[in-house]
């Protein structure tokens, strides 16, 4: 009985210490992997490497180190990692079939980094979603919307859809449409719009702004105002000009007709 108890104590002591040591290896290794990844990222940013490449490569480094740490912890437990890798390789086909979506995301992520249709910080439309690119990792692209929501799009969906990059070029064209009544002075309205555009400091001189009649609608004349701005100024100029047009039209007694309301049926 004493002998059996001694065997149990020795067994628990031996393997208990190994389990604790393996857990310690994993914990320290995970912290070290995070630290090394942060150092790599810092070095890449210091070298002014593109942020998209930096974001993706940091994920590759971290997960690669994590695999090594897990293998080291298993080896400390006495598990033959060579045999483990052989078994894992044999099961690779089954795992690959089970993780088709995940692996396709990784492959798509590599293509995105290689071809770089966008960069971190670019304003884009991907898979019907608009936002600013915050991150490109092994599995997904993370967007931040204008109202501060986060959208996560799998890399495979990004590759399989049209990508509109609003930041690829430094300037954007803005088209605004204003309605005036048929009884209003068309020339005065056009001159008013032209002067308001020319007074906007952030509107580019080239290409030259345009004010033109775009449609003779049923209840109004539609005037299109077309101009170019730096990307970062697009929203501010649009809001500012729209407000100024309303105030100036009011001052000059130029009407802004509304579509007629549909009559209510009872």
C-alpha positions as YAML, in Angstrom:
chain: A
units: angstrom
residues:
- id: 1
  name: UNK
  ca: [0.00, 0.00, 0.00]
- id: 2
  name: UNK
  ca: [2.85, 2.35, 0.88]
- id: 3
  name: UNK
  ca: [4.63, 1.34, -2.31]
- id: 4
  name: UNK
  ca: [1.54, 2.13, -4.41]
- id: 5
  name: UNK
  ca: [1.13, 5.51, -2.74]
- id: 6
  name: UNK
  ca: [4.80, 6.29, -3.40]
- id: 7
  name: UNK
  ca: [4.36, 5.42, -7.08]
- id: 8
  name: UNK
  ca: [1.30, 7.67, -7.32]
- id: 9
  name: UNK
  ca: [3.10, 10.56, -5.61]
- id: 10
  name: UNK
  ca: [6.13, 10.15, -7.86]
- id: 11
  name: UNK
  ca: [3.92, 9.98, -10.95]
- id: 12
  name: UNK
  ca: [1.96, 13.09, -9.99]
- id: 13
  name: UNK
  ca: [5.14, 14.93, -9.03]
- id: 14
  name: UNK
  ca: [6.92, 14.02, -12.25]
- id: 15
  name: UNK
  ca: [4.10, 14.81, -14.66]
- id: 16
  name: UNK
  ca: [2.70, 17.63, -12.55]
- id: 17
  name: UNK
  ca: [6.02, 19.41, -12.82]
- id: 18
  name: UNK
  ca: [6.09, 18.75, -16.59]
- id: 19
  name: UNK
  ca: [2.59, 20.12, -17.04]
- id: 20
  name: UNK
  ca: [3.41, 23.23, -15.03]
- id: 21
  name: UNK
  ca: [6.67, 23.65, -16.97]
- id: 22
  name: UNK
  ca: [4.82, 23.30, -20.29]
- id: 23
  name: UNK
  ca: [2.22, 25.86, -19.20]
- id: 24
  name: UNK
  ca: [5.07, 28.18, -18.19]
- id: 25
  name: UNK
  ca: [6.76, 27.64, -21.56]
- id: 26
  name: UNK
  ca: [3.52, 28.51, -23.33]
- id: 27
  name: UNK
  ca: [2.84, 31.59, -21.18]
- id: 28
  name: UNK
  ca: [6.39, 32.97, -21.43]
- id: 29
  name: UNK
  ca: [6.56, 32.05, -25.13]
- id: 30
  name: UNK
  ca: [3.29, 33.81, -25.87]
- id: 31
  name: UNK
  ca: [4.52, 36.97, -24.13]
- id: 32
  name: UNK
  ca: [7.82, 36.72, -26.01]
- id: 33
  name: UNK
  ca: [6.00, 36.24, -29.33]
- id: 34
  name: UNK
  ca: [3.95, 39.38, -28.67]
- id: 35
  name: UNK
  ca: [7.11, 41.32, -27.76]
- id: 36
  name: UNK
  ca: [9.06, 40.11, -30.81]
- id: 37
  name: UNK
  ca: [6.10, 40.90, -33.08]
- id: 38
  name: UNK
  ca: [5.92, 44.41, -31.64]
- id: 39
  name: UNK
  ca: [9.67, 44.85, -32.26]
- id: 40
  name: UNK
  ca: [9.27, 43.66, -35.87]
- id: 41
  name: UNK
  ca: [6.35, 46.05, -36.42]
- id: 42
  name: UNK
  ca: [8.32, 48.94, -34.90]
- id: 43
  name: UNK
  ca: [11.30, 48.17, -37.14]
- id: 44
  name: UNK
  ca: [9.13, 47.95, -40.26]
- id: 45
  name: UNK
  ca: [7.41, 51.24, -39.45]
- id: 46
  name: UNK
  ca: [10.77, 52.87, -38.77]
- id: 47
  name: UNK
  ca: [11.90, 51.65, -42.19]
- id: 48
  name: UNK
  ca: [8.72, 53.25, -43.61]
- id: 49
  name: UNK
  ca: [7.46, 49.96, -45.01]
- id: 50
  name: UNK
  ca: [3.85, 50.16, -46.19]
- id: 51
  name: UNK
  ca: [1.41, 49.82, -43.27]
- id: 52
  name: UNK
  ca: [-0.64, 47.18, -45.11]
- id: 53
  name: UNK
  ca: [2.41, 44.93, -45.49]
- id: 54
  name: UNK
  ca: [3.41, 45.61, -41.88]
- id: 55
  name: UNK
  ca: [-0.03, 44.64, -40.57]
- id: 56
  name: UNK
  ca: [-0.15, 41.41, -42.58]
- id: 57
  name: UNK
  ca: [3.46, 40.38, -41.87]
- id: 58
  name: UNK
  ca: [3.05, 40.96, -38.13]
- id: 59
  name: UNK
  ca: [0.20, 38.42, -38.13]
- id: 60
  name: UNK
  ca: [2.34, 35.88, -39.99]
- id: 61
  name: UNK
  ca: [5.23, 36.34, -37.52]
- id: 62
  name: UNK
  ca: [2.99, 36.07, -34.45]
- id: 63
  name: UNK
  ca: [1.15, 32.92, -35.54]
- id: 64
  name: UNK
  ca: [4.39, 31.33, -36.76]
- id: 65
  name: UNK
  ca: [6.02, 31.88, -33.36]
- id: 66
  name: UNK
  ca: [2.90, 30.57, -31.63]
- id: 67
  name: UNK
  ca: [3.16, 27.28, -33.53]
- id: 68
  name: UNK
  ca: [6.81, 26.90, -32.44]
- id: 69
  name: UNK
  ca: [5.87, 27.63, -28.80]
- id: 70
  name: UNK
  ca: [3.06, 25.05, -28.81]
- id: 71
  name: UNK
  ca: [5.43, 22.42, -30.26]
- id: 72
  name: UNK
  ca: [8.02, 23.25, -27.56]
- id: 73
  name: UNK
  ca: [5.39, 22.89, -24.81]
- id: 74
  name: UNK
  ca: [4.23, 19.53, -26.22]
- id: 75
  name: UNK
  ca: [7.83, 18.34, -26.49]
- id: 76
  name: UNK
  ca: [8.41, 19.17, -22.82]
- id: 77
  name: UNK
  ca: [5.48, 16.89, -21.92]
- id: 78
  name: UNK
  ca: [7.31, 14.05, -23.62]
- id: 79
  name: UNK
  ca: [5.17, 14.04, -26.75]
- id: 80
  name: UNK
  ca: [7.18, 13.11, -29.82]
- id: 81
  name: UNK
  ca: [6.68, 16.23, -31.92]
- id: 82
  name: UNK
  ca: [8.19, 14.54, -34.97]
- id: 83
  name: UNK
  ca: [5.48, 11.89, -34.84]
- id: 84
  name: UNK
  ca: [2.97, 14.62, -34.04]
- id: 85
  name: UNK
  ca: [3.97, 16.55, -37.17]
- id: 86
  name: UNK
  ca: [3.80, 13.35, -39.23]
- id: 87
  name: UNK
  ca: [0.28, 12.64, -37.98]
- id: 88
  name: UNK
  ca: [-0.64, 16.28, -38.58]
- id: 89
  name: UNK
  ca: [0.71, 16.03, -42.11]
- id: 90
  name: UNK
  ca: [-1.32, 12.87, -42.73]
- id: 91
  name: UNK
  ca: [-4.41, 14.62, -41.46]
- id: 92
  name: UNK
  ca: [-3.58, 17.75, -43.45]
- id: 93
  name: UNK
  ca: [-5.95, 16.90, -46.30]
- id: 94
  name: UNK
  ca: [-8.89, 16.42, -43.94]
- id: 95
  name: UNK
  ca: [-8.02, 19.61, -42.06]
- id: 96
  name: UNK
  ca: [-7.65, 21.48, -45.34]
- id: 97
  name: UNK
  ca: [-11.08, 20.34, -46.48]
- id: 98
  name: UNK
  ca: [-12.60, 21.31, -43.13]
- id: 99
  name: UNK
  ca: [-10.92, 24.70, -43.20]
- id: 100
  name: UNK
  ca: [-11.41, 25.54, -46.88]
- id: 101
  name: UNK
  ca: [-12.91, 28.93, -46.04]
- id: 102
  name: UNK
  ca: [-10.15, 29.83, -43.60]
- id: 103
  name: UNK
  ca: [-7.36, 28.75, -45.96]
- id: 104
  name: UNK
  ca: [-8.95, 30.64, -48.84]
- id: 105
  name: UNK
  ca: [-8.96, 33.75, -46.63]
- id: 106
  name: UNK
  ca: [-5.23, 33.30, -45.96]
- id: 107
  name: UNK
  ca: [-4.52, 32.85, -49.67]
- id: 108
  name: UNK
  ca: [-6.63, 35.89, -50.51]
- id: 109
  name: UNK
  ca: [-4.79, 37.89, -47.84]
- id: 110
  name: UNK
  ca: [-1.47, 37.05, -49.48]
- id: 111
  name: UNK
  ca: [-2.83, 38.23, -52.85]
- id: 112
  name: UNK
  ca: [-4.07, 41.48, -51.28]
- id: 113
  name: UNK
  ca: [-0.62, 42.16, -49.81]
- id: 114
  name: UNK
  ca: [1.09, 41.29, -53.11]
- id: 115
  name: UNK
  ca: [-1.15, 43.36, -55.40]
- id: 116
  name: UNK
  ca: [-2.04, 46.04, -52.79]
- id: 117
  name: UNK
  ca: [-5.30, 47.43, -54.21]
- id: 118
  name: UNK
  ca: [-5.51, 49.55, -51.04]
- id: 119
  name: UNK
  ca: [-3.45, 50.53, -48.01]
- id: 120
  name: UNK
  ca: [-4.10, 51.08, -44.33]
- id: 121
  name: UNK
  ca: [-5.91, 54.42, -43.97]
- id: 122
  name: UNK
  ca: [-7.43, 54.38, -47.46]
- id: 123
  name: UNK
  ca: [-11.12, 55.15, -47.92]
- id: 124
  name: UNK
  ca: [-12.67, 52.27, -49.83]
- id: 125
  name: UNK
  ca: [-15.83, 50.46, -50.82]
- id: 126
  name: UNK
  ca: [-15.46, 46.68, -50.45]
- id: 127
  name: UNK
  ca: [-18.21, 44.10, -50.89]
- id: 128
  name: UNK
  ca: [-20.75, 46.94, -50.77]
- id: 129
  name: UNK
  ca: [-19.39, 48.36, -47.51]
- id: 130
  name: UNK
  ca: [-17.81, 51.83, -47.22]
- id: 131
  name: UNK
  ca: [-15.15, 52.71, -44.69]
- id: 132
  name: UNK
  ca: [-11.50, 53.40, -43.89]
- id: 133
  name: UNK
  ca: [-9.10, 50.44, -43.88]
- id: 134
  name: UNK
  ca: [-7.89, 49.87, -40.31]
- id: 135
  name: UNK
  ca: [-6.26, 46.47, -40.62]
- id: 136
  name: UNK
  ca: [-5.40, 43.69, -43.05]
- id: 137
  name: UNK
  ca: [-4.66, 40.39, -41.27]
- id: 138
  name: UNK
  ca: [-4.40, 36.74, -42.28]
- id: 139
  name: UNK
  ca: [-8.14, 36.27, -42.41]
- id: 140
  name: UNK
  ca: [-9.93, 39.56, -42.96]
- id: 141
  name: UNK
  ca: [-9.95, 43.27, -43.76]
- id: 142
  name: UNK
  ca: [-11.19, 45.55, -40.97]
- id: 143
  name: UNK
  ca: [-12.99, 48.75, -41.95]
- id: 144
  name: UNK
  ca: [-14.07, 51.69, -39.79]
- id: 145
  name: UNK
  ca: [-17.20, 53.45, -41.02]
- id: 146
  name: UNK
  ca: [-17.83, 57.19, -40.93]
- id: 147
  name: UNK
  ca: [-20.11, 56.69, -37.90]
- id: 148
  name: UNK
  ca: [-17.35, 54.76, -36.07]
- id: 149
  name: UNK
  ca: [-18.64, 51.23, -36.61]
- id: 150
  name: UNK
  ca: [-16.28, 48.34, -37.30]
- id: 151
  name: UNK
  ca: [-16.89, 46.06, -40.29]
- id: 152
  name: UNK
  ca: [-14.91, 42.83, -40.70]
- id: 153
  name: UNK
  ca: [-14.85, 41.40, -44.23]
- id: 154
  name: UNK
  ca: [-13.26, 37.98, -44.98]
- id: 155
  name: UNK
  ca: [-10.31, 38.27, -47.37]
- id: 156
  name: UNK
  ca: [-11.93, 35.82, -49.82]
- id: 157
  name: UNK
  ca: [-14.97, 38.12, -50.09]
- id: 158
  name: UNK
  ca: [-12.67, 41.09, -50.75]
- id: 159
  name: UNK
  ca: [-10.86, 39.31, -53.59]
- id: 160
  name: UNK
  ca: [-14.13, 38.08, -55.09]
- id: 161
  name: UNK
  ca: [-15.81, 41.51, -55.24]
- id: 162
  name: UNK
  ca: [-15.18, 44.87, -56.88]
- id: 163
  name: UNK
  ca: [-12.94, 47.18, -54.86]
- id: 164
  name: UNK
  ca: [-13.45, 50.94, -55.12]
- id: 165
  name: UNK
  ca: [-10.52, 52.89, -53.69]
- id: 166
  name: UNK
  ca: [-11.44, 56.53, -53.09]
- id: 167
  name: UNK
  ca: [-7.93, 57.34, -51.84]
- id: 168
  name: UNK
  ca: [-5.93, 55.90, -54.75]
- id: 169
  name: UNK
  ca: [-5.90, 59.31, -56.43]
- id: 170
  name: UNK
  ca: [-5.26, 62.57, -54.54]
- id: 171
  name: UNK
  ca: [-8.32, 64.40, -55.88]
- id: 172
  name: UNK
  ca: [-12.05, 63.70, -56.23]
- id: 173
  name: UNK
  ca: [-14.79, 65.09, -58.45]
- id: 174
  name: UNK
  ca: [-17.92, 66.32, -56.69]
- id: 175
  name: UNK
  ca: [-21.27, 66.61, -58.48]
- id: 176
  name: UNK
  ca: [-24.05, 68.59, -56.77]
- id: 177
  name: UNK
  ca: [-27.51, 69.09, -58.27]
- id: 178
  name: UNK
  ca: [-29.70, 72.10, -57.43]
- id: 179
  name: UNK
  ca: [-33.29, 72.65, -58.59]
- id: 180
  name: UNK
  ca: [-34.76, 75.99, -59.63]
- id: 181
  name: UNK
  ca: [-38.25, 76.84, -60.84]
- id: 182
  name: UNK
  ca: [-39.13, 77.43, -64.50]
- id: 183
  name: UNK
  ca: [-40.18, 80.97, -63.60]
- id: 184
  name: UNK
  ca: [-36.75, 81.76, -62.06]
- id: 185
  name: UNK
  ca: [-33.96, 83.59, -63.88]
- id: 186
  name: UNK
  ca: [-31.76, 80.78, -65.25]
- id: 187
  name: UNK
  ca: [-28.80, 83.05, -66.05]
- id: 188
  name: UNK
  ca: [-28.88, 84.57, -62.56]
- id: 189
  name: UNK
  ca: [-28.98, 81.12, -60.96]
- id: 190
  name: UNK
  ca: [-26.00, 79.93, -63.02]
- id: 191
  name: UNK
  ca: [-24.00, 83.09, -62.30]
- id: 192
  name: UNK
  ca: [-24.77, 82.72, -58.59]
- id: 193
  name: UNK
  ca: [-23.57, 79.12, -58.50]
- id: 194
  name: UNK
  ca: [-20.45, 79.99, -60.51]
- id: 195
  name: UNK
  ca: [-19.51, 82.82, -58.13]
- id: 196
  name: UNK
  ca: [-20.06, 80.62, -55.06]
- id: 197
  name: UNK
  ca: [-17.76, 77.93, -56.48]
- id: 198
  name: UNK
  ca: [-15.07, 80.45, -57.38]
- id: 199
  name: UNK
  ca: [-15.24, 81.85, -53.84]
- id: 200
  name: UNK
  ca: [-14.50, 78.41, -52.31]
- id: 201
  name: UNK
  ca: [-10.77, 78.37, -51.62]
- id: 202
  name: UNK
  ca: [-10.57, 74.58, -51.49]
- id: 203
  name: UNK
  ca: [-12.12, 74.07, -54.93]
- id: 204
  name: UNK
  ca: [-9.36, 73.34, -57.45]
- id: 205
  name: UNK
  ca: [-8.92, 75.64, -60.43]
- id: 206
  name: UNK
  ca: [-7.95, 72.75, -62.69]
- id: 207
  name: UNK
  ca: [-9.95, 71.00, -63.98]
- id: 208
  name: UNK
  ca: [-12.16, 74.05, -64.20]
- id: 209
  name: UNK
  ca: [-15.49, 73.92, -62.32]
- id: 210
  name: UNK
  ca: [-18.66, 73.52, -64.37]
- id: 211
  name: UNK
  ca: [-22.22, 74.81, -63.94]
- id: 212
  name: UNK
  ca: [-24.70, 73.45, -66.49]
- id: 213
  name: UNK
  ca: [-28.35, 72.62, -67.01]
- id: 214
  name: UNK
  ca: [-28.52, 68.85, -66.64]
- id: 215
  name: UNK
  ca: [-32.26, 68.25, -66.97]
- id: 216
  name: UNK
  ca: [-35.55, 69.95, -67.71]
- id: 217
  name: UNK
  ca: [-37.64, 68.01, -65.23]
- id: 218
  name: UNK
  ca: [-41.40, 68.03, -64.85]
- id: 219
  name: UNK
  ca: [-41.50, 70.57, -62.03]
- id: 220
  name: UNK
  ca: [-38.05, 72.18, -62.09]
- id: 221
  name: UNK
  ca: [-34.84, 72.92, -63.97]
- id: 222
  name: UNK
  ca: [-31.92, 70.88, -62.64]
- id: 223
  name: UNK
  ca: [-28.52, 72.57, -62.49]
- id: 224
  name: UNK
  ca: [-25.43, 70.41, -62.00]
- id: 225
  name: UNK
  ca: [-22.41, 71.90, -60.26]
- id: 226
  name: UNK
  ca: [-19.23, 69.91, -60.95]
- id: 227
  name: UNK
  ca: [-15.84, 70.63, -59.38]
- id: 228
  name: UNK
  ca: [-12.67, 68.96, -58.10]
- id: 229
  name: UNK
  ca: [-11.18, 68.99, -54.58]
- id: 230
  name: UNK
  ca: [-8.49, 67.23, -52.57]
- id: 231
  name: UNK
  ca: [-9.90, 64.00, -51.13]
- id: 232
  name: UNK
  ca: [-9.71, 65.21, -47.54]
- id: 233
  name: UNK
  ca: [-11.75, 68.33, -48.40]
- id: 234
  name: UNK
  ca: [-14.60, 66.62, -50.26]
- id: 235
  name: UNK
  ca: [-17.17, 66.38, -47.45]
- id: 236
  name: UNK
  ca: [-16.45, 69.80, -45.93]
- id: 237
  name: UNK
  ca: [-16.70, 71.62, -49.27]
- id: 238
  name: UNK
  ca: [-19.90, 69.81, -50.25]
- id: 239
  name: UNK
  ca: [-21.62, 70.69, -46.97]
- id: 240
  name: UNK
  ca: [-20.39, 74.28, -47.04]
- id: 241
  name: UNK
  ca: [-21.38, 74.93, -50.65]
- id: 242
  name: UNK
  ca: [-24.84, 73.37, -50.23]
- id: 243
  name: UNK
  ca: [-25.59, 75.67, -47.28]
- id: 244
  name: UNK
  ca: [-24.28, 78.75, -49.10]
- id: 245
  name: UNK
  ca: [-26.41, 77.98, -52.18]
- id: 246
  name: UNK
  ca: [-29.57, 77.79, -50.06]
- id: 247
  name: UNK
  ca: [-28.84, 81.06, -48.25]
- id: 248
  name: UNK
  ca: [-27.85, 82.90, -51.44]
- id: 249
  name: UNK
  ca: [-30.83, 81.61, -53.41]
- id: 250
  name: UNK
  ca: [-33.09, 82.88, -50.60]
- id: 251
  name: UNK
  ca: [-31.44, 86.31, -50.77]
- id: 252
  name: UNK
  ca: [-31.87, 86.51, -54.56]
- id: 253
  name: UNK
  ca: [-35.42, 85.12, -54.51]
- id: 254
  name: UNK
  ca: [-34.45, 82.03, -56.51]
- id: 255
  name: UNK
  ca: [-36.83, 79.22, -55.64]
- id: 256
  name: UNK
  ca: [-35.89, 75.61, -54.92]
- id: 257
  name: UNK
  ca: [-38.96, 73.58, -55.94]
- id: 258
  name: UNK
  ca: [-39.84, 70.32, -54.21]
- id: 259
  name: UNK
  ca: [-41.41, 67.33, -55.96]
- id: 260
  name: UNK
  ca: [-45.19, 67.38, -55.59]
- id: 261
  name: UNK
  ca: [-46.58, 65.21, -52.82]
- id: 262
  name: UNK
  ca: [-48.66, 62.27, -53.90]
- id: 263
  name: UNK
  ca: [-52.34, 62.90, -53.04]
- id: 264
  name: UNK
  ca: [-53.60, 60.80, -50.18]
- id: 265
  name: UNK
  ca: [-56.18, 58.17, -50.99]
- id: 266
  name: UNK
  ca: [-58.92, 57.29, -48.59]
...
